[in-house]
Amino acid sequence: MEAVHYHFEDRDSQSDTLALLVAAQLRAAIAERHEASLVVSGGSTPLAMFRRLSQADLDWSKVTVTLADERWVPASHADSNTAMVRANLLRDKAAAATFLPLYREAGSVEEGIEASNTHIKDVAGTWDLVILGMGDDGHTASLFPCAAPDELAAGLGGGDSGAEACVIMHPGQAPHTRITQTLPRLLDSRKLILHIAGQSKLDVLRAALGGQSVADMPIRAFLQQDSVPLDIISAP
């Protein structure tokens, strides 16, 4: 199925509308299944939307929130996606939600990822909604084109780690070791949203839509799939 692209004239309108759409999706899931799940991404783009969503009237006690990816740093670190989500989304009314962190206290990322996989693969079911971001290199989650080919292949669902929910990623041109949900785990979702803002991201999107190589631009794996509805929400 082809992605549906909604372009807004300004970022305030984009954030307001997206927060309303996410809240409506969560309410519908709660009404149908008595629970809801939301996967979010880091970066600066979603911050305004997170703060609006935190005020939404819904039964947040029935919502589970987790991350598409995380830098392997403790929540006290300035680069922690967990800290960002706690400060901007899991507050006000949304403070009642359950949060599943990807980072786990452990001696190494290799030890910690076992706990992450247990929670993401075994505890959580099909996601109700996954909100993705996109980098200027065409990465999404922590599926980086600059990672080692075997790591990227595992993240895309191939190799020995194909059955895992999360894999370790060492991006060659970005700081910190990462843990990322794999493509198959993120596609185990009822709906996907790609949330981008800025002309540079629109240019990257155009390039992604105009080519085929997923290894060069991993976002293409989501743009090319036809199993999960994908909305693109953009603004200047």
N, C-alpha and C positions, 0 to 999 in steps of 0.2 A: 504494500500500500504506500502511496506517496505521502510524504510529510506535508502538513498544512502549515503555511507560514503566515504569521500575524505580525505586522510591523506597526509600531506605535510612533507617534510624532515626538514624544518626549519620554524620559525615563520615569517621571512621576506617574504618568498614565499607565506605563508598562507595569510598574511595581504594584499599583493599585489593582489593576485588572488581574494580574497573575495571582496576587494574594487571594482575591475573590474566587478565582478558578480553583486554586489549590484547596481552599476551605470547602468549596462545594464538592470537590472530589472526595475529600475526607469524610464529609457528612454522608455522602451517598454510600461510601464503604461501610460506615458505622451502621447505617440504616439496614444495609443488606446482610452484613456479616458480623455485626456487633463489635467490630474492631477495624482499625485502619493502620496503614503503614506508609511512611514517607521517607524517601532517600533524597538527601540534598547534597549539594556540592559547595566547595569553598570558594575563595576569591572575594573580590569587592563587589562584583555585580549583584549578588543576591541580598546584600545587607539591608537595603531599604525595603525590599519585599518581605524579608524575614520579620522586620519590626512591625510591618503592617499585619502580617499573618499571625503574629503573637497575640494580637487583639481580637482574633476571630472568635465568634460565639459558636462553639461546638464542644462536644464532650472530649476534651483533650486527654482525659484519663484512659480513654480507649485507643489512643494513638501511640504508635511506636515510631520514633524518628532515628535514623542512622545516616551515615555518610557514604557517598560513593567511593571516597578515598580519603586517606589521611597521611600526613607526614609522620614518620616514626619519631615523634617528639612527645614529651609529656604535656598534659593540658596546661601546665604553667608556662609553657614556651610561647613566645610571641607568634610563632608560625603555626600554632596548633589550630586545625580546623574545628576540633572539639571545643576549644575555648571560644572560637568565633561563633559557633552555633549556640552555645550556652548563653553568651552575652547578648545575642541579637534575636534568636528565635525562642529558645526555651526559657521564656520569662513571661511576666504578666499572665494571661490566661493559659498560654501554652506551657507554663511551668509544670502543669500537671501531666504532661506527656512523659512516656518512658523513652529513655535514650539508650541506644546500643552503640557504644564507642568501638572504633576499630583498633585504636591503640590500647594495649593491655600492658600493665606493669610486668616486665620480664627481663631476664638477663640479656636477651638479644631479640632482634626482630624475628629470627627463625623460631625461637621459643614462643614468642608472643602471638605469632600468626596462627598457631594451633588453636588458641582460645578464640581468636577472631573468627576462624572458620567454623568452629563449633556453634558460636552464637549466630552468625550470619546464615549458615547453611542449614543448621538443624533446628534452631529456635524460631527463626523467622520463616514465613512461607512466601508465597508470591507477593511481591510489592504491589501496593495499590498505585503508587505514583513515584517515578524517578525523575528528579530534576537534574539535568546535566549542564555543565558549563563547557567552554571550549577555549583553548589557548591559541596564541598566534601561530603556533606550529601545527595546529590541527589535533592536538591531544585532547582527550576528555577523560574524566576521572583521573587516574594516574597511568593511563595507557599512552605512553610517550613514544613517538617515533625515534627518539634518540636513545632509548633503552637498548640493552643487548637484545639481539634478535630472538634468542630463546626465551627471555623474560617476556617480551612483547607477545610472542606466539602463545605462551602460557596464559597471559592475560586475555588474549583473544579466544581462548578456549582450546588450544592445541597442546600437544606435548604431554608430559607426565602429569602436569597440574591441571589438565583440562576439566577434571571433575570438581576442582576446588571452587569455593565461593570467593576466596580472596587469594591474591598472590603478592609476592614481594617485587617491587620495581626499583631499580637504581637508574633514574634518568641521568643521562650523561651531561645535560645542559641545564639542570635545575637542582636546587639545593635539597638535601635530605633524602635519605632512603624513604620509600613510600610503601604503603600497603593499599591495594586497590581491589575493589570488587571486580570480578572478571566480566567479560562481555556476556557469557551465558547467564551469569547470576543477575546482572542488571537487566537483561532482556526477559527475565522471569518476572515480568511486571505487567500490570493491566494498562498502563499508560506511561509514555515518556514525554518530557518537555525539555527542549534545548533553549536555555535562557542566555541570550547574548546582548551586549550593548556596545556601541561604538562603531565607527566606520571601519576600523581595522578588522574587527570581528566579522562585519558584513563582507569584507573582501575575502577573508579566510573562508567563510561559508560558501561564497561563490566559487572559490577554487576547489573546495571539497566537493561541491556538487558537480563540478566540471571534470572530475577525474575518477579513477577507479581504484588505485592502489591504497589499500587499508594500512599497509605498513608505513607508507609515507604520511598519511593523515588518518589516524585511528578513528576520528569522528565519523569517517565514511562507513564504518561498520554499522553504526546506528542509522545513518541516512539511507543505506542500501538495504537494510533488513525490511522484511514485509510481514513480520509476525506481531508487532506491537504498534499501536497508533502513536505517531510522533507529531507533536506540535512544536514549531519553532516560534519563539516569542522574542522579537528583536526591537531595538530602539537605537537612535543615533548615539 
